[in-house]
Amino acid sequence: MNLQEDLKKYAHLIVCGGCNLQKGQELFINASLEAAPLVRLVAEEAYCVGAKDVTVEWADDKLTRLRFENAPMECLENFPKWRAQLQNSMAERGAAILSILSSDPQALSGVDSKKLLAYSKAAHLGAKAFYDGMDFGHNVWCIVGAASPSWAKRVFPRCSTVMAMDKLWKAIFHAAYVDTPDPVAAWQEHRRSFEKCCAFLNEKQFDRLVYHNSIGTDITVGLPKNHIWEGGGSKTVDGVAFYPNMPTEEIFTSPDRTRVNGTVHSALPLSYQGVLIDDFSLTLKDGRIISCSAAKGEDTLKEIIAADDGAKMFGECSLIPKQSPISEMGVLFYNTLFDENASCHFAIGLGFPECIQGGLNMSKEELIQHGINNSSMHVDFMLGTPDLSVTGITADGTEVPVFRDGGWAF
């Protein structure tokens, strides 16, 4: 593997595909210090295609942990005005927003979960324009991964650090189609591959989906009227196409926030802000989580659910067949960006305005009235197993197989 050449291809894909950066547009990057080589290449590529400016907000796992361990709660409950001004102003100026993930999945293991959730809530309140810009289609946004020694050793613990880094980069490049002759063209073809399944699901307009598998998932998910299934990429309200997640293998929509009933069991561990939550289940009634348990990370799971009223409800259901490239790699990334694309998943919290007709032009109150959930949280967790079945129920009660044995049934 020629890492430098592959990183250049990756940077080009991120800027021209993921962000679809326009001439004269700004680019705002969130990244850790360990991702600096990729960040520099992305910035160089951005200026080459005509970026007006590139701004980078750096992070460091060790400094982040020191802050959460030592700063008083009052500091974490108040999002710094300077950071809010930075993020909000970037969104208001129409910047493309790029997040490069490379943190150790357990960097914050053992940190008080109340502090983690307090900071997350404060960030969403303080940087409201920033998050609304992404949620309501005003800003292009893209999330990608970058290998780091700590993450690589977590994924490949039996390898040397050098070998683990090599294997993780190869896995990232394969998942994002960087190992193809023309990654941008490969992603354009990948986008088209979602059209058939989206068209089928949108034409059926199922009233609800029923999930079953052998690990105990037995849950019915109601869907809003005029819901929309998306997949392969997104567009801003101005019609600019982009890829929010690289990789992506999911076809997703938002459930009716009040019509989810039953129990769902996790199929893979969830790494949330450096805390690993594993072997957990959630039980819902009339859309609300009424009980939960976890073999590991239960306190953090409960803190997520208690974050606000919307965090007790689901905002996303996504369908991904077991034949997806990431699933077939057999690599557990301990990173939701990648692991969610290996398995069907739900998300606790925020729903998507673009997943209901006219939703991007609705207020948050109107979206709630139409069944789309609102929350400061959006936490994906994986439920897909090789034997998962999903059955669509139409408004007249007709049952239609959607998934059988972990794959598409139509």
N, C-alpha and C positions, 0 to 999 in steps of 0.2 A: 504494500500500500504506500503510495506517495502522498503522505499526509498533507503537505503544503498544497499540492495541486488539488486534492480533494476538498480542502478547506476553501480554496478559491472558488471551486464549483459550488460549494455549499453557500458561500457568501453571495454569489451571483443569484442563486436560486432564492435565497431569503429576500434579497432586495427587489429583484425583478419578478419573482413569482409570489412569495409569501406576502410581502408588503406592496407589491406592484407600485413602487414609489414613482411619483409623478415629478416632472421637471418643476423646480421651484418650490417643492414641498419640503418640510422639515421631517427629520427622523429622530425619534426619541427612543433611546435604548436603555433597558434595565438589565444589568448583568453583574455577575460576580467577578472579582479580580482574576480568578482562574480562567475565565473565558476571554481574557484580554486579547490573545492572538486572533481569535475569530472576530471579536468586536472591531479590531483595527481593520481587518479585511472587509467587514461589512461597511464600515465608515468609508473606506476607500472606494468600494463599489458604489455606494450611495452618491458620493460626490461625482463619480464618473458618469452617472445617469442624470446628473443635474440637481442633486439635492441642494436646497438653500442653506441648510445647516444640519449638523448632526450633534445631538446632545446625549451624553451618557451619564446615567445615575448608577454608581458603583455600589456593590455590596460585598460583604465578607462574612463567611459563616462564623468565624471565631469572634469577630466583633459583635455580630448579631447576638450570639449566645451570651457574651459578656453583658450586653445591655439588658437582655431579658432576665438574667440571673441577678443583676445588681440594681437596675433602675427601679424606683418606686412605681407602684401602680398608677399614680397620678400622672406620671410622665407618659406612660403607655396609653392612657385613656385620652390624651390630648395630642392629636396629630399636629406636628410642627407646622406653623403657618408658612414658613419658607418652603417646605416640601410641598404643601398643598398648592402654593402659588406656582411652583415649578410645574407640577403635574397638570393642574387645571389650565395654566396658560398654554402648555403644549397642546392640550386637547382643543382649546378654543381657537388656536391658530391653525388647526387642521393637520397637525403632525401625524405621521404614521407611528404607531406605538409597537415597539418590538421588545419582547421579553426573551432572554436567553437563559435557560435553566441549566445549572450544573452543580447544585448543592448536594452535599451528602444527605441521603434520605433520612438519616437519623441525627442530623446536626443539632437538633434541639431536643433530643430525647431526654426526658427527666425534667425539662423546664416546666414551670407552673403553667398548666393549660389555660388558666384564667387570664394570665398575662398575654398569651398568644391571641386569644379571642378578643380581649379588650383592644389590643393594637389593631387587629383586623377591622373591627367595627369602627374605630376612630378613623382609620384610613379611608374607609368607604364614605364616611360622613364628611371628613375634611376635604377629600378630593372628589367630591360629588360630580363636578363637571367632567373630570377625567374618566370616571367609570361610566357615567351616562353617555359620554361620547362613544364609548365602545358598545355599550348595551343597546343603544338606539340607532346604530348605523351611521353615525356622523364621522367616526374615525376608523381608518384601517388599523387593524391590530393583528399581531402574529406572535405565536409562541413557538420556540424551537429549543432543542437541547444541545449542550456542548459537554463533552467528556471532561471530567476532572479526576484527579487521583483518588479522592475520597469516595466519590460516587462509583468510579470504576471498580475499586476494591470491594465495595458493598455488593455490586452485581456479580463480580467474578472473584470471590474471596480466596480461592485456591491458587490464583495466578499471581505472579510478581506484578508490581505496580506498572511496569512498562508493558507487560503483556496484557494486563487488564485494561489499560488505556487503549491499546491497539484494538482489542476485541470490542470495547464499548464504542469507539469511533466507527468501526466497521458496522456494528449493529445500528447505530444512529444513521449512518449514510445509507444503509440498505432500507431502513424504515422510511427514509425521506426521499428515496429514489435518486440519491446523489451518485450511486454506482451505475447509473445508466449513461449512455452517450450524451444525451441532452436532457438534463433534469427538468428544465422549464417545460419542454415539450411533453415529457413524461407526465408531469403534473396536469397539463392541459388534457391529456388523454385520460388520466385518472379521474379528473372532474367529470368527464363525460360518462365514465363507467357507473356513476351513481344514478344516472337519469332514469333507467328502467325501473329500479326499485322505488325510487321516489315517486315516479308517476303512478305505479301500482298502488302504493299506500295512500297517496293523495286522492286518487280516484275512488278508492274504497270508503274513505272517510269513516273508519271504524268508530263505533261508539266507545269501545273499550278493548283492552288487550288482557289476556289471561296468561300468566307465566307459571310454569311448573318445572321443577327438576328434582334430582335425587338427593340433593343436600338440604332439602326442606323449604325451598322457595315455593310459595303458593300465594300468589298475589294478583289482584285485578286492578288494572290501571285505567281509569276513565280518561277519555280524551275530549277536549273542548270542541264545540261546533266550529266548523271552518278552520280547523287546525291545518298546519302545513308541515310536511316532512322535508327537511333539508339535508344536504350532504355534499361533500366534495369541495366546498368553499362557500364564501359569502360575497355579498355586494353591499356597498354603502348606499345610503339614500340617494346619492348622486350617481349611482351606477358603476362605481369602481369595483372591479372584481379583485378578491384577495383570498388568502388561505389563513384563517385564524389559527389553526393548529397544523403544524408540520412535524410528525405525520398526522394523517387523518384517514380512518377507515369506516367511520360511523355514519349512519343515517339516523337522524334524531328529530324529535319534536318535544313540545312541552305538554305534560299531562294536565288534566283538570285538577286544580289544587285541592278540591274538596271530594274527589271521587277516587281515592286510592285506598284499597282495603286488602288486608292480609299480611303475610310475613315474607320477608326477603332475607336470604343469607348471602354473605359475601363469598365470592369465589377466589379472590386474590387479596393480598394485604393492601391497605391504603396508607400511603405516606402523606401525612398532613403536617405541613410546616415543621418538618424534621422529627415528627413523632409517628411511629409505626402503629397502626390500628389493624388488628388481625383477628380472623375467625369471629366475625360479628354478625348480628342479626338485628333487624328492625321490624316492628309490628305497627301497622297503621290502621286507623279506623276513621272513616269519613275524611281522609286526606291527611290526618294528623298522626305523627309518631306518638304512640302511647306507651311503648316500652322498647328497650334496647339492651343488648348485652354484647360483650366482647371478651375474648380470651386475653387480649393484649390491647392496651390503650383505651380502656373503657371510659376513664375519666375524661379524656380528650374528646371522645365521641359524644359524651353527654354534654360537654361544654359547647360543641358545635351546634347540637340540637337546641340548646338553651340560649344561643346567641341573640335571637330575636324571634318574633312570632312566626315569620316566614321560614325560619330554619327548622320548623317542625313539619314542614311539608316538602314535597318533591317539585323540582323545577324542570327536570329533563328525563326523558327515557330515550336510550340509544340502542340501536340494533347493529350488531357486528357479527358476521359469521365466523365460525371457528377456523375457516379456511383463509382468514386474513393473513397478509405477509408477516405481521408482527406476531400473531399467534403461532404461526408455523415456525418461527425462529426458535420458540421455546425459551426465550430469555425473559426472566422477571426483572424489570428495570427498577422497581421500587420508585417509580415516577409516574404520576397519573397521566401525563401527556402521552406517554408511550403505552402504559399498561391498559388504559381505557380503550385503546385501539386494538386490543387483543381480545376484548370481551364485551358482551352486552353490559350496559351499565345504567344506573339511575344517578341523579344528582339531588342532593339535599339543598334546598334553598332556591335561589333566583331562577326564574323561567326566562324564555327568550321571546321578545316582542315580535321577531321575524317569523315565529312559528304559529302565528294566527293572522288571518287576512286583515290587513290594515293595521296591524299591531305597532308598526314603527311610527305611526301617526297618533297613537293613543297615549294618554297620560298613564302613569303607574296605577292610578285609581281605576281607570277604564280597563286596563289590562287585568287587574284583579277581578273586576266584574265579569270579565270574559273567561276567567278560570286560570289565568297566567299568574304564577306565584311571584312575590316580591320578597327579597331578603338581602341582607348584606353578605350572606354566605352563598357560595356555589361550590359544593364539594362532591365530586364524582366518586362513585365506588362501583366496583365490578361485581356482577352477579352471573355472568355467562359461564356455562359449563358445557362439556361436550354433549350432554343429553338434554339441554334446555329445549323446552317447547314453548312456543308463543302462539296463541290462537286469537285471531281478530273476531270480534263480535260486532255485526252491523246493527244499525238502529232497529231493524225488524227481527233481530235475534239470530240471523244466519251466522254460522260459525265457519271461518275461513282459516286454514292453516297458514301461518306466517313463518314460523320457525319449527323445524323438527330435527332432533338430534344435533342441535347447535348450529344449524345452517338454514339458509332460505328454503322454504317449502314450495315456492311457486316459480 
